[in-house]
Amino acid sequence: MALCIRKTIHYRMVASLLLMAFAMPASVLADDRNPAYRLGAFSGAMKYCEERYDEKSVRYGLARLRVAKEVDNFSGKEKLVALTGRDRAYNRGQFLGNRLNRNECRALLRTGEWKRFFAD
């Protein structure tokens, strides 16, 4: 009896989380002014750059790890927004509208907004 109740509660929790994720409007997930979206997009851009331009792959990987540490502290909704930003940036090969060529990737590593990821 207790096992059946636990399974029912577990299924209801999973169902409600999925419903929240799919019921969220796309505009909330794709708002590039949202800090969580920007961090996710940066992570996706670093993954894209790491795979295509490997001369600085260690730095791209370190930047992605530092973003992952930041995203771990987010709420569930913010994590979903960050993951959306990451996937869009990686799949499109763009960071907030800018095409990710070799020079853009290098510029992202130097950008002051992201220097906090390189400071210990």
Stockholm file with secondary structure:
# STOCKHOLM 1.0

chainA/1-120         MALCIRKTIHYRMVASLLLMAFAMPASVLADDRNPAYRLGAFSGAMKYCEERYDEKSVRYGLARLRVAKEVDNFSGKEKLVALTGRDRAYNRGQFLGNRLNRNECRALLRTGEWKRFFAD
#=GR chainA/1-120 SS CHHHHHHHHHHHHHHHHHHHHHHSCHHHHTCTTSHHHHHHHHHHHHHHHHHHCGGGHHHHHHHHHHHHHHHHTSCHHHHHHHHHHHHHHHHHTEETTEECCHHHHHHHHHCGGGGGGTCC
#=GC SS_cons         CHHHHHHHHHHHHHHHHHHHHHHSCHHHHTCTTSHHHHHHHHHHHHHHHHHHCGGGHHHHHHHHHHHHHHHHTSCHHHHHHHHHHHHHHHHHTEETTEECCHHHHHHHHHCGGGGGGTCC
//
